[in-house]
Amino acid sequence: MKIVIPLQTCSTRIPRKNIRPFYKDDSLFDIKAKQILAFEAPENVYVSSESEEVCALCDKYGFHFMPRDPALTGNKVFQPDLVKALTDPIPGDDDIMWIQVTSPLFNQFTEALEVWEKVRDEYDSLVAVKPFKGHLLDEKGNPVNYAFGYWHKVSQELPKLHSVLWSLFILKRATVNRFHYHIGVKPYLFETHGMVVDIDYHDDFELASLIYEKIHSVVE
């Protein structure tokens, strides 16, 4: 298994989001690095960033540093272009695990790997998801997954939907090479029911930090 970590430092909403202090002296990257080292050898981890500052962080953990073209950063980059640029240089033909550092509360990697070993022959990828059952409206106020009036369904009877967590993806190398995307055409949905916060805004950063601190202050 090879692990890819995309780690750009040019976030406009939260400057240096991925490498600034998050919990005590640890950044989001530090936290994810320690989680990864609990189940994988450092020589199998590849970190892609446009910042040379990240190179020193990779040396700290024994990870490979992959310089990224600044043109492949920001919110306007096409995802297939990014996935291809980050995965093509990785040697071997073993599976690829794609991990985002912006989800510090997610740490079910060992469990996901155990599931992947069981379902790998049937599926081409695995994606971490959270089950969702709620009443959705579109921008015009029209119901999306239920109907008004006598046709209203209680939440327990709604179709089961899933939100992609952007915490973890596992793909066969052939899947990555063909589709250049995080998810294949026949993904296994790895459900998590725990608290997960994907950090995109300052409020997300503060909320996740408070939750993480509460959890780990009890553990420690």
Secondary structure as the mmCIF struct_conf table of DSSP 4:
data_model
#
loop_
_struct_conf.conf_type_id
_struct_conf.id
_struct_conf.beg_label_comp_id
_struct_conf.beg_label_asym_id
_struct_conf.beg_label_seq_id
_struct_conf.end_label_comp_id
_struct_conf.end_label_asym_id
_struct_conf.end_label_seq_id
STRN STRN1 LYS A 2 PRO A 6
BEND BEND1 THR A 12 ILE A 14
TURN_TY1_P TURN_TY1_P1 PRO A 15 ILE A 19
BEND BEND2 ARG A 20 ARG A 20
STRN STRN2 PRO A 21 TYR A 23
TURN_TY1_P TURN_TY1_P2 LYS A 24 ASP A 25
STRN STRN3 ASP A 26 SER A 27
HELX_RH_AL_P HELX_RH_AL_P1 LEU A 28 LEU A 37
TURN_TY1_P TURN_TY1_P3 ALA A 38 PHE A 39
BEND BEND3 GLU A 40 GLU A 40
HELX_RH_3T_P HELX_RH_3T_P1 PRO A 42 ASN A 44
STRN STRN4 VAL A 45 SER A 49
BEND BEND4 GLU A 50 GLU A 50
TURN_TY1_P TURN_TY1_P4 GLU A 52 GLU A 52
HELX_RH_AL_P HELX_RH_AL_P2 GLU A 53 TYR A 61
TURN_TY1_P TURN_TY1_P5 GLY A 62 GLY A 62
HELX_LH_PP_P HELX_LH_PP_P1 PHE A 63 PHE A 63
STRN STRN5 HIS A 64 PRO A 67
HELX_RH_3T_P HELX_RH_3T_P2 PRO A 70 LEU A 72
BEND BEND5 GLY A 74 VAL A 77
HELX_RH_AL_P HELX_RH_AL_P3 GLN A 79 THR A 87
TURN_TY1_P TURN_TY1_P6 ASP A 88 PRO A 89
BEND BEND6 ILE A 90 ILE A 90
BEND BEND7 GLY A 92 ASP A 94
STRN STRN6 ILE A 96 ILE A 99
TURN_TY1_P TURN_TY1_P7 VAL A 101 THR A 102
TURN_TY1_P TURN_TY1_P8 PRO A 104 LEU A 105
HELX_RH_AL_P HELX_RH_AL_P4 PHE A 109 VAL A 119
TURN_TY1_P TURN_TY1_P9 ARG A 120 GLU A 122
BEND BEND8 ASP A 124 ASP A 124
STRN STRN7 SER A 125 PHE A 132
STRN STRN8 LEU A 137 LEU A 137
TURN_TY1_P TURN_TY1_P10 GLU A 139 LYS A 140
BEND BEND9 GLY A 141 GLY A 141
STRN STRN9 PRO A 143 PRO A 143
BEND BEND10 VAL A 144 TYR A 146
BEND BEND11 PHE A 148 PHE A 148
HELX_RH_3T_P HELX_RH_3T_P3 GLY A 149 TRP A 151
HELX_RH_3T_P HELX_RH_3T_P4 SER A 155 GLU A 157
BEND BEND12 LEU A 158 LEU A 158
HELX_LH_PP_P HELX_LH_PP_P2 PRO A 159 LYS A 160
STRN STRN10 LEU A 161 LEU A 171
HELX_RH_AL_P HELX_RH_AL_P5 ARG A 173 PHE A 179
BEND BEND13 TYR A 181 ILE A 183
BEND BEND14 VAL A 185 LYS A 186
STRN STRN11 PRO A 187 GLU A 191
BEND BEND15 GLY A 194 GLY A 194
BEND BEND16 TYR A 201 TYR A 201
HELX_RH_AL_P HELX_RH_AL_P6 HIS A 202 VAL A 219
#
